């Protein structure tokens, strides 16, 4: 079944008392990332439910994190730009 972009939602649910977070998703990209984590770290990430359009995962709350946006100086930005140019030139 083909879902619209609006329908491809991800819901993260946890409360302060429990140590476990539940992630429900219909987004194929999120599913791929979480499936890789389930394979790589089965003791931490678990797929607990699955249908043809969605999956539900469990993980410790500590695996859910919030990050500040990364701020680069112009010097850092220029270094990164040069590294990418070198990588592109070596792969041609």
C-alpha positions in Angstrom: 0.0 0.0 0.0 1.4 3.4 -1.0 1.2 6.1 1.7 1.3 9.8 1.1 4.2 11.7 2.7 1.8 13.1 5.3 0.8 9.5 6.3 4.4 8.4 6.7 4.5 9.4 10.4 6.8 8.5 13.3 5.6 8.6 16.9 7.9 8.3 19.8 6.2 7.6 23.1 7.6 7.4 26.6 6.9 8.6 30.1 9.1 9.6 33.0 8.4 6.4 35.1 9.3 3.8 32.5 12.8 3.2 31.1 11.5 2.1 27.7 10.5 4.2 24.7 8.2 3.0 22.0 8.6 4.1 18.4 5.8 3.6 15.9 6.6 4.5 12.3 5.2 4.3 8.8 8.2 6.1 7.3 10.3 3.6 5.2 13.5 5.6 5.9 13.1 5.5 9.6 12.2 1.7 9.4 15.5 1.0 7.5 17.5 2.9 10.1 15.8 1.2 13.1 16.0 -2.2 11.4 19.8 -1.7 11.0 20.0 -0.8 14.7 17.9 -4.0 15.6 20.4 -6.1 13.6 23.5 -4.4 15.0 22.4 -4.0 18.6 19.7 -6.6 19.4 20.2 -6.3 23.1 19.1 -2.6 22.9 16.7 -2.2 20.0 13.8 -4.6 19.4 11.1 -4.7 16.7 7.9 -5.6 18.7 5.3 -5.3 15.9 5.0 -5.2 12.2 2.3 -4.9 9.5 2.6 -4.3 5.8 2.7 -0.5 6.3 4.2 0.1 9.8 6.5 -1.2 12.5 6.8 -0.7 16.2 10.1 -0.7 18.1 11.2 -0.6 21.7 14.4 0.9 23.0 15.8 2.4 26.2 14.7 6.1 26.7 18.4 6.9 26.7 18.6 6.0 23.0 16.2 8.9 22.2 18.2 12.1 22.2 17.9 15.7 21.3 20.8 17.6 19.9 21.6 21.3 19.4 22.0 22.3 15.8 25.7 22.2 14.7 27.3 25.5 14.1 30.3 25.7 11.9 32.7 28.6 11.6 33.6 29.7 8.1 37.0 28.0 8.6 35.4 24.7 9.5 33.0 25.0 6.6 35.9 25.6 4.2 37.8 22.6 5.5 34.8 20.4 5.1 34.2 21.7 1.6 37.8 21.0 0.6 37.6 17.4 2.1 34.5 16.7 0.0 36.2 18.0 -3.1 39.2 15.7 -2.4 36.8 12.7 -1.8 34.9 13.4 -5.1 38.1 13.7 -7.1 39.5 10.4 -5.8 36.3 8.5 -6.6 36.2 9.6 -10.2 
